[in-house]
Amino acid sequence: MRLRIFVTAVLLLIISLVHAVRSGEQIPEPIIVLERESDVFQVSPEYRLSIFDDGRVLFQGKKHVKSQEPIHTKIDKEQLAKLLTAFERINFYSLRDRYEGGNDGCGMMGTDQPYTTIRLNVGGKKKSIVHYYGCWEEGASRVVFPQELFKLEAKIDEVVKTKQWLE
């Protein structure tokens, strides 16, 4: 029964997307995307969180989530503005595209840690960063580098209240 409902929902989504493309409507792109991938042991939650310019939020769970059905919610304009200000505060567009190894500024390296990919798309300006949590600050084992990016990723989860959908 659940499979039939899922297949029906997917078909309706495809039909609406085809209709939108045929009618010339633009399918909105999210302005913020946070995608989390599990550690090597597959014990961390995996999901994709998309936030649109009107505050709409789409949570798509993959692993270690309460449901793999898409969840739609909304944050208010003030919360969205605060998130965008947090991106500005850390000069997001000037950060490296990757934090995965010694060449990326990682002072120390750990193994078997999760990854996060974070994207920002505002005013046609796009930036994506792959962030490995085994990239640590020099002399500070298990302190993820860069901390301001790590804190921004956590802030997005906090504002959206992602924890409610995780196992």
Secondary structure, DSSP 8 states (H G I E B T S, - for coil): -HHHHHHHHHHHHHHHHHHHHHTT------SEEEEEE--TTS-S-EEEEEE-TTSEEEEEEEESBS--S-EEEE--HHHHHHHHHHHHHTTGGGS-SEESSGGGT-SEE-SS--EEEEEEEETTEEEEEEEETTEEETTEEEEESSHHHHHHHHHHHHHHTGGGGB-
